[in-house]
Amino acid sequence: MSIRGIALTTIDGDSTTLADYADQVVLIVNVASRCGLSPQYQQLEELQKTYHDRGFNVLGFPSNQFFQELGSDDEIKEYCSTTWGVTFPMFARVKVNGKSRHPLYQALTRAPDGAGKAGRIQWNFEKFLVTPDDRIQRFRPQTAPDAPEIVSAIEAALP
């Protein structure tokens, strides 16, 4: 099965898949509200505003695997919208590592980063750029969303 067919749940509880974004470039990010990297929400929102009209979306996947996420999807949604002005699509909390890892992250973690290393999610705010033809580029948490390598990868993938 393509990565686009994996079942997902939105932060509002609706069922969906990445097929809804089949013709778009998406940046999938495991996010956390109480992380030192949470200011990346602002940069992610700027990417959303800058490139959305060209066929791009940031997709936020909250995870509490590093014990830095709020207790409920409603709390996460409220925090993201009021603190960071998030307008990009958010999804229900997922596990990104371990035996209970969400199928999306089972697929994503096979992709290597720029140094050729695949495997476990290192921390919150790990980023995966997925193109309409399902090519995946991986960027580690410390790489800011507006870093030149991410911006150039987005621009290269957009029409």
C-alpha positions as CSV (number, residue, x, y, z in Angstrom):
1,M,0.0,0.0,0.0
2,S,1.1,3.5,-0.8
3,I,1.8,5.9,2.0
4,R,-1.3,7.8,0.7
5,G,-3.6,5.0,1.7
6,I,-2.7,4.8,5.4
7,A,-5.7,5.5,7.6
8,L,-5.4,8.6,9.7
9,T,-7.6,10.5,12.2
10,T,-7.8,14.3,12.2
11,I,-7.5,16.2,15.5
12,D,-11.3,16.6,15.2
13,G,-11.8,12.8,15.1
14,D,-12.6,12.5,11.4
15,S,-11.2,9.6,9.4
16,T,-9.0,10.4,6.4
17,T,-5.9,9.4,4.5
18,L,-3.0,11.2,2.8
19,A,-4.9,10.6,-0.5
20,D,-6.7,13.9,0.4
21,Y,-3.3,15.5,-0.3
22,A,-2.4,13.3,-3.3
23,D,-1.5,16.2,-5.7
24,Q,0.3,18.2,-3.0
25,V,3.7,18.4,-1.4
26,V,3.3,17.8,2.3
27,L,5.6,18.3,5.3
28,I,4.7,15.8,7.9
29,V,5.9,16.8,11.4
30,N,5.6,15.1,14.8
31,V,4.9,18.0,17.1
32,A,4.7,18.5,20.8
33,S,3.3,21.5,22.7
34,R,5.7,21.5,25.7
35,C,8.9,21.0,23.8
36,G,11.8,23.4,23.6
37,L,11.4,23.1,19.8
38,S,7.8,24.3,20.0
39,P,8.7,27.7,18.5
40,Q,9.1,25.8,15.2
41,Y,5.3,25.9,15.1
42,Q,5.7,29.6,14.0
43,Q,8.1,28.7,11.2
44,L,5.8,25.8,10.1
45,E,2.9,28.2,9.9
46,E,4.9,30.6,7.8
47,L,5.7,27.8,5.4
48,Q,2.0,27.0,5.3
49,K,1.1,30.6,4.5
50,T,3.9,31.0,1.9
51,Y,3.3,27.8,-0.1
52,H,-0.2,26.7,0.5
53,D,-1.6,28.3,-2.6
54,R,1.0,26.5,-4.7
55,G,-0.1,23.0,-3.5
56,F,1.7,22.6,-0.2
57,N,0.5,21.7,3.3
58,V,2.2,21.2,6.7
59,L,0.6,18.2,8.5
60,G,1.0,18.2,12.2
61,F,1.0,14.9,14.1
62,P,1.1,15.4,17.9
63,S,3.0,12.7,19.9
64,N,3.6,12.3,23.6
65,Q,6.3,9.7,23.1
66,F,8.8,12.2,24.6
67,F,6.4,13.2,27.4
68,Q,6.0,16.8,26.1
69,E,2.5,16.9,24.7
70,L,-0.7,18.0,26.3
71,G,-3.3,15.6,27.6
72,S,-6.0,15.7,24.9
73,D,-6.5,16.5,21.3
74,D,-8.8,19.4,22.2
75,E,-6.1,20.9,24.5
76,I,-3.5,20.5,21.7
77,K,-5.8,22.1,19.1
78,E,-6.5,25.1,21.4
79,Y,-2.9,25.5,22.3
80,C,-1.7,25.5,18.7
81,S,-4.4,27.9,17.4
82,T,-4.1,30.4,20.3
83,T,-0.4,30.3,20.9
84,W,1.0,29.9,17.4
85,G,-1.9,30.7,15.1
86,V,-1.7,27.3,13.5
87,T,-4.0,26.9,10.4
88,F,-2.4,23.8,8.9
89,P,-4.1,20.5,9.3
90,M,-3.5,18.7,12.6
91,F,-4.1,15.1,13.4
92,A,-4.9,13.0,16.4
93,R,-2.0,12.0,18.7
94,V,0.1,9.1,17.4
95,K,3.0,7.0,18.5
96,V,6.1,7.6,16.3
97,N,8.4,4.9,17.8
98,G,8.1,1.4,19.3
99,K,5.8,-1.6,18.7
100,S,2.7,0.6,18.7
101,R,4.1,3.0,16.2
102,H,1.5,4.4,13.8
103,P,1.6,2.8,10.3
104,L,2.4,6.2,8.9
105,Y,5.5,6.4,11.0
106,Q,6.4,2.8,10.2
107,A,6.6,3.9,6.6
108,L,8.2,7.3,7.1
109,T,11.0,6.0,9.4
110,R,12.3,3.9,6.5
111,A,13.4,7.1,4.8
112,P,17.0,8.1,5.4
113,D,18.0,11.6,6.5
114,G,20.7,13.6,4.7
115,A,23.4,11.6,6.3
116,G,21.8,8.3,5.1
117,K,20.4,7.3,8.5
118,A,16.9,5.9,8.7
119,G,15.2,4.5,11.8
120,R,13.6,5.8,15.0
121,I,12.3,9.3,15.4
122,Q,15.0,11.1,17.4
123,W,12.8,13.8,19.0
124,N,9.8,16.1,18.5
125,F,9.7,18.1,15.3
126,E,11.3,15.5,12.9
127,K,10.2,16.5,9.4
128,F,9.3,14.4,6.3
129,L,8.7,16.1,3.0
130,V,6.5,13.9,0.8
131,T,6.0,14.7,-2.9
132,P,3.0,13.8,-5.0
133,D,5.0,10.8,-6.4
134,D,5.7,9.6,-2.8
135,R,9.4,10.6,-2.7
136,I,10.3,11.2,1.0
137,Q,13.1,13.5,2.3
138,R,13.8,13.4,6.0
139,F,15.0,16.3,8.2
140,R,16.0,15.9,11.8
141,P,14.4,17.9,14.6
142,Q,17.2,20.4,14.9
143,T,16.7,21.5,11.3
144,A,14.5,24.5,11.4
145,P,11.5,24.4,9.1
146,D,12.7,27.5,7.3
147,A,16.3,26.1,6.9
148,P,17.6,26.6,3.3
149,E,17.6,22.8,2.7
150,I,13.9,22.4,3.6
151,V,12.8,25.6,1.7
152,S,14.7,24.6,-1.4
153,A,13.3,21.0,-1.3
154,I,9.8,22.4,-1.0
155,E,10.3,24.9,-3.9
156,A,11.9,22.1,-6.1
157,A,8.9,19.9,-5.5
158,L,6.2,22.5,-6.2
159,P,4.9,23.3,-9.7
